């Protein structure tokens, strides 16, 4: 298992490849409300597979997808909105 820390929009997140499984995710809001859209694509296109929201300076609930996780077939790309937010993705 590995935890990825993401602070800006990212296409094909840090060399995560097709077939990667996300075990869990959480989002920390910064100086304004934050949203994270996680796409099963190599670029941020189409509808997100996972969406998280966090209010100012708060932590979203941890979304746990079980030990088998959610499979991403194309790749993982992230669209973040807000200021100073941090997204954590647990991959396995």
N, C-alpha and C positions, 0 to 999 in steps of 0.2 A: 504494500500500500504506500501511496505517496500523496502528499498534500501540496497542491499548487496554489500560490498566492498571486492574485491578479489585481492590478490597480488601474488598468486602462483597457480600452477595447483591444481585442486580440483575435486575429484570424489564425486558425490552426494552432491553438493554444500550446505554446512551448513544446513543440514536437509531439504532442499527443496525436496518435494516429487512428485511423479507422479501426474499429473493433475495441477501442478503449471503453472501459466500464466506469461510470461514475457511481461511487458508493454513497457519497453524501456531499452536501453543499451548505454554505452559510454565507451571509453578507453582512458587513458592518457598514452602517450609514456614516457619512462624514458630516460636513458642515451644512448640508442640506439632504433631503430625502434621496435615497438611492434605489435604483432598479438594475437588476442583472438579468439579461436574456441570454440563455445558453442554447446554441443552435447545433443541430446535427449536420453540419456543413463545414467545408474548409474556409468559407467566408461567411459573414453575417448576412444571410438571405433567408427568405421564407419565414415561417412561423417558428418561434422558439419552442424547444422541447421542454425547457424548464424556465420559469420566471420566478425571481425572488424580489422582495421589496423590503426595505429597512427605513425606518424614520430617522430623523436627525440624531446622530450620535447614539444609535441603538444597534442591537444585533438581531438579525432575523432569526426565527426558529431554525434549528438545524434540521435539514431534510435528509433523512436516512432512507436509502433505497434497498436496504438489506445487503447481506454479504454477496449476493449475486450482482447487485447494482443494476444500472440502466445502461444498456449497450448503445454506443454511438457508432454508427456504421460508416459515416462519411468523414468524420473528424469532429473536433470541438472548436467552435468559435463563440466569442462572447461580446455582447454589446452592453456597456455600462453607462448609466446616466447618473449624475450627481457630482458632488465635489468631495474629494478625500475619502471615497469609499474603498473598501477592500473586499474582494470575493475570494473565498477559499473553496477549492474543489478537491475532494478526496477521490483519487483514482486507484483502481486495483485491477 
